[in-house]
């Protein structure tokens, strides 16, 4: 037995004959009913089929029925509100608004963790109001916001009855700076509030019993605190953050729940001193004329950092700023580089803007190469995080992968790409149909671009005709930076400025940027906003065209994008679609198949001659029937 995985378990991690093992384990379980029993190695609340129990090495005591049981807290400490059971599936957070409230709501209805994207929700709210707020749902959410004066100011300024003229640009919102204005904080708080509130309610405003989280990018630092506060006001249950090291976030959540002032360190190029951005709930409400709203504490959501190594998880458990024995962390998501969006760079990888070289070589497609140092030893990870649940992400949208993770001691999987093209996602329907149609005919290719993102992180780009993934299309796009979420702060001559390698090159150079750093960079902000169906009309025109340029899509997806072929159905009109429920049913359905096969082993239990053996076998049969019923109930939610 090496590292907690014995010979039998190693065999089961690879294809091997299961039938004989299944029978022997079932019999052993029956005979051991009064001892450790068949459930001794199964995660509480997620009973594994016998065909997988031998893989599991975590004892029952280490798998609590609740997501996390906090230690006793001193008076005045942050009180966490835990989910009753551990979700097996986390729907990944995909921005901008691909992980929409509709998608998160549908996943939450099924008893899994639905997640909204917290990226650029300030601008998203304003653009949908300028589109006439189809269905009136954002105004319905705003009607429940604690400060109705604030909500009505927003509606009066930005709502356009019937929607704006398509040829005219959206009314802009100021870009984020170190000390944002009151209006910018208000729109950010309300945008995130609305998205979480809509995910937790039916269209008629009645609440849904569900668990909803928000995903924010650590690299987009300036809006983080106001975004989290808005989600908390809407009773958000979880916060998930990756694309960076969110070391300060647990403590920020603790203090925001008590309406205390918070600050966050901001990365500033060439800085000679430290810089912080601040958010004060008391000042926020006071400046709006409702200071009494700062007296009401809000629920502190659970925090799940998204990490890519044992080292990072261990560091967060030691140095994160939160309260309690786990430093305000309630679990982890381990994300592999096959996932969509931003990926953690390979160990030792660093893009050199001047030479275009990399510390590690690229493959023949020009993608970063991930090696053995980037692999995660799950046994070591489990030992490092103790009783905290963890999820695996990146090519895990398969039922056998879900079962494998559970058997290894994990809580489940995070799935993004399979949900991204579902009926409920916020991806623009025309782009969604183009992707599904092409997948129906042939495999699509995902390119891990080492330089596209101004963040410096590798970024997954779906190669799609007519989108900005096509080099010529992007080079013809007029460069502009009018959203600025990925701008980098810099200090020059004692003054603070902001620049982005995707902005007009002359502007970037005037701010001290190096021209070579602009090569290959893409404007993710505008491309991802176009993905959500709210593209901006540019102030510029394409060369040789009379009308102003309308921003085009730049779609990101994980390496398993062609997996959606398993769910797709075509209607009589030739339209392809599938639902979020189809994805969940596919992932959970294998449990029912395994249990049903296991049940067949007990079909002759009544014929056992020994009364004691008969009693044990019938008891095991009843337990398996109960498990099948439980899966049926979960799938039927």
N, C-alpha and C positions, 0 to 999 in steps of 0.2 A: 504494500500500500504506500504509494508515493504521493505526498502532497494532498492527501485526503481522497484520492481517486484510486480505488483498487482495481485488480485485474478485470473483474466482471464489469465494473463501471466503464473502464476504458474500452472494453469491447462494445458496450452499448452506445458509445459515442460515435460508432461507425456502423454501417449496415451489417447486420448479422441475424441469425435465425432467432425469432422471438417466440414462436409458438410453444416450444418445450419449456422455455424459461417462464413464460406466462403461466403455464399450468402449475409448475413447481412453486412459483411464488404465491399463487392463489391458495394452494394447499397449505403452504407454510403459514400464510396469513391466517387461515382458518384455525390451524392447530395452535397458533400463538396468540389467539384472541385475548386470552387472559394475561398475556405478557405485554411485550412492547406493541405487538399487533401490527397490522398492515399500515396503519396510519402514522407509525412512529417516525417515518422519514418523509412524510408528505407535508407540504406547507398548509398551515391552518387556513381554512376557508377556501383552499384550492386543492382538493384531494386529487392526487395524480392516479392515473391508471396503473395497475400492477406492472404493466410492461415497462414502466419508467421508474418505479420506486427504487430499484437497486442503484440508480444513478445518483439518488439524492443523498447527500452526506450531512445535511444540516438537521439537527434534532428538532423535535416539535417545539421545545421550549424556546428555541432561537427564532421561531417564526410566529410572532404574535398575531392574534386575530385582528388587532387594530393596526393601522398604518404605523404608528409609533406611539409607545406609551411613555409620556414624559415623566421624568422624576419629579418628586414633590418640589414645589417651587415656593420660595419665600413670598411673603405678602408684598403685593405691588408688582410682582414679576409678570412678564407677558404670559397670558393664558392662551395656549394653542387649542384649536378646535379640530379634532382629528376625524378623518373619514371612518365610518364604521368598519369597513373592510378594505383590503388592499385591492385596487383595480389591477387587472392583468394586462390591460392595454392602455397606453397613453397615446392619444392622437397628437402627433407632433405639431409644434407651433411653426407655421410657415407664413412669412410676410411677403408682400404687404397684403393683408386680409385674405390670403388664400385659406388660412385657418380662420374662417369667418365665424361669427356668432351662430349662424345656421348649422355649420359643420360641428362646432363644439357642442351645440345644444343636442344634436342628434346622437352624438357619441355619448354624451352625458345621460341621455334617456336610457341607454343600454346598460347603464351601470358602470361604464368605463370613464376614464378621465378625459373629458373634452377640454381642449386648449384653444384659446383665441390668441392671435398674434397681437402683441402690443407695439409693433413697429409702425410708426407714423400714424397712429390713430387720431392725432389731432387733425392732420390734413385730411384723412379719410372721412372723418365726421363732417368737416366743412364741405368737402366735395359732394358727398351724398345729399347734404342740405341744398347745395346749389343745383343738384340734379332733380330737385323737387321732392326729395325724401319719399321715394316710391313706397306706397303702403302706409306711410306716416309712422313707421316704426321707430325711427330715431327720435322723432318728436314725442312719441309715447314714452320712450325711455327717459328723455329729458324732463318730461312732466313729473317723474318720480325723483329727480335729483334734489338733494336737500336744500339747495339755494335756488329758488325759482327766479329770483331777480337775475342771477348769473345765467341761468338757462335761457331766459327770455331775451337777454341781451345778445346772446349767441344767435338765436333764431332770427331776431330782428335784423341783424347785420348780414347773415349769410344765407338764409333760406330764400329760394327762388321758386315761386309758385309755378308749377308746370315744367320747371327745369330751365337752365340757361341755354342760350343759343350755342349749338355745337361748334360753331366757328369761332366762338369767343373763348378766351382763356378763363380758367377758374380764378376767382378772387384769391390772391395769395395770402399766406400767413408768414409773418416774419420768421427768419431762420433762428435756430437755437444759438445762444451765446452763454457765456459763463454765468451771468446773472440775468435770467430771462425776465421779461415783463410780466405783469399781473395777467394781462390778456393771454399770453402764451401759456402760462401755467393753467389758467382757467380752461382753455380749449383742450389741453393735454389731459387734465383731470376728467373733464366731461367726456372726451372721446373714448377713453379707456373705461370709464364708468358705463357708458352706453353699451359698449361691446360685451362686457361681462353681464350686465343686466339683461340684455336681450338673450344671451346664451342660457340664462337661468329662468327664463319666463316663456310661456306660450305667447302666441301672437295677440291673444286677448288680454294679456297682462297677468294671468294667473301664474303663480310660481310652479316650478318643476323641481321635484326632488332629484337632484343631480349634483355632481362634483365637477366644478369648472376651474380651470387654471388659466394663467396668462404667461406667455413666453416673451421675454425681452432679450435683445442682443446686448451683451456687456459692452461691446465695442461702440454702440450708440449711447454714449455716457450721459449727455446733458439732459435728455428727457426722462431718464430712468425713474427718478424719485417721484415726480408728479404722475407718471404713468402708473407706478405701483400704488400710489395713494388713491387714484381714481378707481383702480380695480378693487382695492380694499373697501372703498365706500359702497361698492356694488356687491359686497359679500363674497369676493373671490376666494376660492379655497386653496389654490396652489400658485406658486410662482416658480417658473423654470427659466434658467438663464445659462447660456453658453456663449460661444464666440468671444472668449476672454476668460478672465479669472474673477468671478464675482465675490471676492473676499469680503467686501464691505456690506453686501446686500443683507445678510441675515440680521445684522445689527440695525440696519436701516428699517427693516420690517418691524423689528421689536419696538423701535422708537415711534415709527409712524402709527402703530396700533394704539399708542398712548398720546398721539397728537403732539409729540415732541419734535423739536427742530432737528433736522438731519443735514449732513453734508457728505459729499463724495469727492474723492481725489480725482482730478482730471489730467489725462496725459497731455502734456504741452511740449512740443519740440523746442529744443534749445532753451529751455527754461532755466533760470538761475535760482528760482525759488519754487516752492510747491503751490499749486493752484487747486482750489476747491469750488464746487458749485453747491448752492444751498437751497433748501426748501423748508419752509416753516408753515405747518398747518395753521398755527394761530394767526400768523400774518396773512396767510392766504384768505382765511374767512373774514378777518378784520378788514382787510382791504376791499372785500366785497360787501361790507356792511352787515355781516352776520357773524360776529365774534363768538356768539354762544354755541355755534356749531363745533367749535374746537373743544368743547367740554365733553363731547360724547366719544368714548373710546370705540375703536373699530376692531373687527376680528383680525387677528394676525394669521395670515395664510401660511401653510406649510411651504418649505423651500426645498427645491430639488435642483442643485447645480448640475449642469451637463458637462461631463469631464471626459478625458480621453486616456487617462493613465491612473495607476495606483498612486503614484507620487503626488499628483494633483489632489486626489481625493484625501489622502493622508494630510497634506498641507492644509487643506481647508478645515479639516476636523481639528487641527491644532491651532490655526491662526485666524479663522473667520471671526467676525466681530459679534456674533450672536450670543444669546444667553443659553445657559444649560450645558449639560455634559457633552452634547454634540454640536455646540457652538451655533445653535439655531438652524441646523440642517436636519431635515427629516427623511432624506434619502438621496439617491444619485441616479442619473441617467448616464450610462457609458455609451458614447457615440463613436462609431467607427467611421473611417474616411469614405465608406461607401454611401453614407447618408447624403441627402441633398443639401443645398444652401451652402453656408460657410462650413469648411472643415478645419479641424486643427491641423496645422502644418506638420509634416514629418519631423521627427526629432532631429535637431540640428539644421533644419531648413531655414534659410533666410534669403529673401530676394534682395539683391544689390541693385538699387535704382540706377546707379551710374554705369555699371558694366553689364547689367542684365544677367549676371551669373548667379548661380545658386551653390550653396554649400554642398548640397546633394545633387546628383545628376537627375535629369528628367528622362522619361521613357521616350520611345520613338514618336509619340504623339505630342510631346512637350508637356506631359503631366508630371507632377511630383511623384517620386517613387517612395512608397512606404515600405519599411523593412521590419525585421524582427524586433527592433527597439520600440516600434510603435504598437506592437501587440500587447494586449491586456491579459495578464494571468488572472483568471477569474477566481481561482482559489485564493490567491494573495489578496485580490480585491475584497473578497468576502471577509477574509480575516481582518483586513484593514478597517472596514466600515462596521464590523460587529453586527449588531442586530438591525441596522438600518436597511430598508429594502433598496434594491437596485434594479434598474431596467437596462436592457440592451437595445441599441438603435443602430440602424444601418444594415439593410438587407435582412431584416428580421420579420418581414410581413408574410410569414409562412407558418402554418400550424405546428409543423414539426420543430421549428425554431422556438416557438413559444413554449412548447412542452420541454424542450431541451433546456431552456433558461430556467424554468421552474424546477426541473430536476436537479440543476446545478446549484440551487439555493437562491436564485433571483426571484423577483416579484413579478416580472413580466417583460413586455417589450414596448418600445415606443415606435410607432409607425407613422410616417409622414407621407411619402410619395403615393402610396395606395389610396390615401384619402384626398390627395391634392386634386385629382381629376374626377372625384365623385360629384354627384348631382348637387350636394349641399355645399361644396367648397365655394370660396369666393372668387375663384379664377374666372376671368372673362369667358363667357360661354363660347364665343367664336374660337378662342384659342383652345379651349377644352375640346371642342369638336375636332379641330385640326389634329390635335395630339392623338385622340382616340381613333380617328379615321386612319392615321398613319400607322398606329400600332396594330390595327386590324389587318393591315396589308403587309407590314414588315416591322422588324425591330428598329427602335429609335436608339440613338447613341447619345450618351452623356459625356461631356468633356470636363475634366477637372482643370480649370484654368488657374494657373499659378499667379497671374497678375491682374485679372479682371477687376477684382475688388479693391477699392482704395484702402480697405482695412489692412491689406497685406496678407490676409488669410486666403488659402485656395478656395475657389468658388465653383460649384457645379453649374454648368450651363447645358441645357438641353438643346441639341443641334436640331433646329427647326427652320425650314424654309420660310422666308418672309419675316423672320424675327431678327432682332439685333445680334443673334448668335452668328449670323452670316457676316463675315468680315467686311464685305463691300457695303452692306446695309449700314453697319455701324459707322464706318468711315465717312459715309455721306451724311450722317446725322449732324446737325449743327450743335456744337458743344455749348452747354449751358449748365450752370449749377444754381438751381432756384429752389431746391428743397434743403440740401445741405446737411442731411443726417450723418453722412460719413466724412464730413470735413474734419480736418485735423487742426487743433489749435497750435499756434506757434508764438514764440516771443522774439521780437526784433526791436532793438534799440529801446528796450524797456517797455515796449507796448505789446499788447496782445492782439493777434490777428487769427484769421481762419482761412484755410486753403484746402482744395481738393484736387488730386491729380487728374480727375475727370473733368474739371472745369476748363474754360477756354485757356489755351496754352499761354497766351500772352499774360492773362490775369495771374496764372499760377507762377510764371517767372517773375512778375513784379513783386510777388509776395515771398520771393526767395527760394522758390521751388526749383528743382533740377528738371530740365526738359526731358531727359531720358526716363524719368519717373512717370511721365504721362503716357508713354508708349504701351499700348495694350490695355490701358485702364478703361473701364466702362462705367457709365452712369447708372449704377444699380438703382438709385432712388427713383428716377423717372421710369426706368424700365419695369421695375416691380410695381409701381403705381399703375402703369398701363395694364399690367397683368390683372389687376383688380377691376378693370373696366372703367377707370376714371383717369385717362391720359390727359396730360396738360397740353394745351396749344402753345407751342414755343413762341418766343418773341422773334425768332429768326425763321428764315426760309431755307429750304434745300437749294443748292446751286441749280439754276435753270428752272425753278418752279415759281409760280406766281403766288400761291397761297402759303400761309404759315405752316410750318412743320407740326405734325401731331405726333407726340411721343409713341414709340412702338414697344412691343413686348420684348422681354428678356426672361425666359422661363427657366427656372431651376428645378431639378429633380434628382432623386437618388439613382444609383446605378441599377436599381431593380425596377425602373420605370415600366419595363415591358411586362412586369408582373400583373398589371391592371387588366391584361388580356383575360385573366382568369375570372374576372367579375363582369366584363363588358357584355351588354346585350344590345341588339339593334332592333328598333321598332319598325313599323310598316312604312314609315316615312324615311327610313335610312339613317335615323339619328341614333348615335351610340350613347349609352349611359349606364351607370350603375350607382348604387346608393352607398352611403356610409354603413348602413346595416348589412349590405352584402359583404363588405370587408370584414366586419366584426363576426358575422355568421361563419365566414370562411375560416377565420382564425380560431374560433371556438368550436366549430363543428367537429373537428378531429377528436375532441374530448369525448363527444357523444359516441363516435365510432369506436373509440378505444374501450369505453365502458360497456358498450353493447357487445363487443367481442368478448370482453372479460365475463360478462354475465352468462354467456353460453357455457362457460366452464361449470356453472352451478345448476344447469338445467336438470340434473338428476339428484339434486340435494335431498329431495324427499325420499329417495330410495336407499339412502345410507342406513345400514343395519344398526350401527352403534348409535344409540340415542344421543350421546354426548357429541359425537362427530356430526350427527345430523343437525343438532341444535346450532353448532358452530357454523356449519355450511349455510344453513338457512339465514343465520344472522348476517353472514358476509353477503349473501345474495340480496338481502334487504338493504344493506348499506349501499351496494352498487346501484340498485334500483333508485335509491334516494339521490345518488349522485347524478344519474341520468335525468331525474326530475329537476334537479337544480340547474343543470346545463340548459334544459328546455326552458325553464323559467327565465334564465339570463338571456338566452337568444330571443325569447319572445318579448323582452322589455321594449 
